[in-house]
């Protein structure tokens, strides 16, 4: 799927998404913030695409879909449909290769540092402790997959995976699964 189709898929997924928790609950605010993040990055992605910035469009789409999927996994949003970046085959124009290389390596460093800069916030006896482990595992898995693609020279696939994984970590922080133990500047809080 090319970058335009990825953005359209994102828009369709966003249009179908609803908050799954009752409005009078504490989790409703969290759900709203997660959905707002997903919507903002959809808008940003198309703004980048219209401006011809395919690198930032790819990162925005993957990051926003990560927020959407993480919110669904938390049970805050419905329907629960995964939108992994594996299907995207973004072609980045050759004149943007330097920016793509820089951004991909920067996201690798940032996500690596972010993974080392969080701790589980929930008590071990809480079901949310397992959720934190699952979210951290998802972020680590997407990080590893991104590094694999980066090492193979596929920077676009790497950036999509790193951005998507980063969203899971940020959404986990926003939902209270993690506490920040490192540099707060690495997180969307």
N, C-alpha and C positions, 0 to 999 in steps of 0.2 A: 504494500500500500504506500503510495507516495505521500508527501507532506500535506498537500491539499486535501486528499482523502482522509488523512489522519485527523486533520482539523474538523472536517465534516463529521466523521465518526464521533469525535469528541463532543461536538455540538448536539448531535442526536442523543448521545448518552446523557448529556447534561439536561436536555429538554425532558427526558423521561424520569429524571431523578427527583425524588421527593424526600423530605425529612420523615423518618420512620418513627420518631419518638413523640409523645404528646407534648403539646406546646407548654403546658404548665410544669414540665419537669426540668431539672437542672441540666440534663443532657441536651435539651432542645437548643440551648445557647451554643453548646459545643457543635452540635449538628449544623447549626446556622453558619458558624465560623468556617467549618470544613467545606460546606457547600459554597460559601462566599469565596473561599480561596480557589476552589475549582473553577468557579465562574470567572473570577478575575484573570486567571491564567489562560482561559479560553480566549477571552477578549484580548489579552496581551499577545497571545500567539498569532491571532489574525492581524493585529496591528503590526507586528514584526513582519509577517508574511507580506502584507500590503506594501511595506517599506522595502521589501526585497531582502530582509535579514533572515535567511533560512536557518541559520545557526540558532539564533535566539527563539525563533518560532518553534523549532524542534524541541528545544529545552523546555519552553513554556508548555507546549502540548503534553509532553511526557510527564512533566512535573504536576500539572493540573489533573491529568488522568490518574496519577498516583494518589493525589488527595481524594479524588472521587472513589477510587477503589478501596483506599484505607478507610474512608468513612463508611462505605458499605460493609466492609469486614467488621467494623466496630458495631454494626447494627444501627448506626445513626441514620443511614441513607438507604433508600430502596429505589429500584431493584438492585440486587446484589449480582452484578455482572462484571467480570474481570475484563480489563482493557490493557493487557500487558503490552509493552513496547516491542515485543518480538515480531509482530506483524508489519511494523513500519519499515519501509525501505526508502528512507529519505535520501534524495540526491541533493547534495549541497553543491552549489555552483563552485567551480574551481577557484574563482577569485576570492571565495570565502574560506578557503582551506586553512589559511594562517589563523583566522579567528576561530575556526572549528578546532584546530589543534590546541590553541591556547585555552579555550573554554573547556574542552574535554579534560585536559590535564589539570586545570584548576578545579573542576568538579570532582575529579578523582581525589585530589589532595583534600578538598573541603569535606567531602563525604567520609573519607578515611578518618579525618580528624573528628568529625561529628560523631561517628560511630564510637570513637574512644572517649567522647565527651558527654556521654549520657549514662545514667544509672536507672535501674527500675525503681519507679516511685511506689508501686503497690507492694503491700506486705506479701510475703511468700504464701500465706494462707488464702489470699484473695484470688478469685478467678481472674482478676485483671493482671495478676503477676504472670500468668501463662500468656495472656494477651500481649503483654510487653515483650515477653520472650519471642512470641510469634512475629511481632512487628520488627523487632531487632533482627531476627533471623531473615525476614523478608528483605530488609535494607541491606544486610550483609550479603545475601545471595545476589541481589541486583548489582551491588558493588563488585562482587567477584566476577559476575558475568560481564559487566562493563569493562573491567580490567582485562578480561580475556579478549574481548573485541578490540580494545585499544591496542593490546599487544599484537593482535593479528592485523592491525592497520585499518580497521573499520571504525573510524572516529565517530561517524554519525550514529551507528548502532551503539557504540560505547556511551556517547552523550545521552542518548535516549534512556538507556538502562540506568545510568548514574542519576539522572534527573528523576526518573520514576522512583528509584529506591530512596532518594533523598526525601521525596514527598512522604513516604511511609514513616520515616523518622520524624519529620516535622509534624505530621498529623498525630503521631503518637505522643509527642510532647504537648500539643494543643489539647489532646484528649486526657492528659494527665497520666498516661502510662509511664512516662519517663520524667526524670528530673535532670536538669542540665548540671553537669559536674565540670565542664570545660568552658570553652569560649562561647558565651551567649550569642556573639555576633555570627556564629555559624548557623543559627536557627531562626525560623520565622516565628517569633514570639512577640 
